[in-house]
Amino acid sequence: MRLPLSLLAVQILLPLFAFSGNGKTPKSEETENTAVKRDTSSAVVIYDAEAKFIPSSEYDVAFYTDMIDSLVQLDTVPVALINQLNVYRNLTKRKRSELLYVVDSIFESPKVPKPVVNAVNIYLNALERELAAPTGFYAHVPLDGSPYPANAFYKDWNTNVPFPERNNLADFDSVLTLRLTNPELDCGFEVPFKGILTSHFGWRWGRNHNGTDINLNVWDPVKAAFPGVVRVARFYKGYGRVVVIRHYNGTETLYAHLHRFKVKAGDEVDAGDVIALGGSSGHSTGSHLHFEIRFQGVPINPATVINFGKGTLKQEVIRLERDGSFLAVVPDRENEAPLVYEVQKGDYLYKIAREQGTTIEDIRTANNLRRNEPLRVGQKLRVGT
Ligand SMILES: [Zn+2]
């Protein structure tokens, strides 16, 4: 059992943290539940004779600074712990969306000392759920105060041009993970139009076809795929009447060749809201919905994300990696036989989970790993289920 161990450790180390008082010192007469919750969130656990502090997104830079300032005044300065807190403090300064990009570069250098790698590993483990979703996804209110969804990923809010910015694909050196839906937070999915695909994503007639065409009749209702805010609703060149929605999950979706608008730029929409009626405006042969999914302007094949026949989302979490001028969804390994991965030098759980298309929690469960258990080079891990 993890909890008793953690409680024990807290008791052992409590004098060390007397400074962090804030009137928050656990009291024995409190109900068990309250005490457990508090102790877990501020726990210091002893592991391998090394004190470790469990980070949380609730702690800010000032919190870590105060803690470090207090620790250096102790008779026996806990250097390892202070170094660890320093790493957390530095990581806390990063936006969560930014962490996705910077973490890999930290590990690229062979000179990064092992304790730092461990500290980063612990930090990522503690925040793994938050890392899976971009800033602003959680509540419908972006954390940076912007009125627009997923603002951390985008430079501006352009209501005239469908995709004014296009990310330099060189930035996608590693895999990017996006959580598309989160039922707990009421961020759902609805198929824009359930129907037969008449044209696929990719190279077509000597140029890129950046979306998927779905057969429909004029006046058929077209729905928003995910919750978000309408960025564009206008007539635009070959797209005809087109709607672009920016979603809280970080993606943008486009709906083209529409007949009638049911929304305007700035409207907040939920998944499944009717945003337009289908048609054949713009360059279109016969009525159909041209549908695109993009991240920072870079197209993703919608058929790898959505099953248009069934009207379902293929994966709640997608992993994207660069593939020519597109972003490709890395296939999940749901239907594959169990795989064994051998831990390499410099590996950490978050990295392995991303590369193997699984989650930290799944690897832990499959291998009976304790929380924050260090990995050994050569260790065999079951990945994939
Ligand atoms: Zn099309």
Boltz pocket constraint, residues with backbone or C-beta under 6 A from the ligand:
constraints:
  - pocket:
      binder: B
      contacts: [[A, 199], [A, 209], [A, 211], [A, 212], [A, 213], [A, 289], [A, 290], [A, 291]]
      max_distance: 6.0
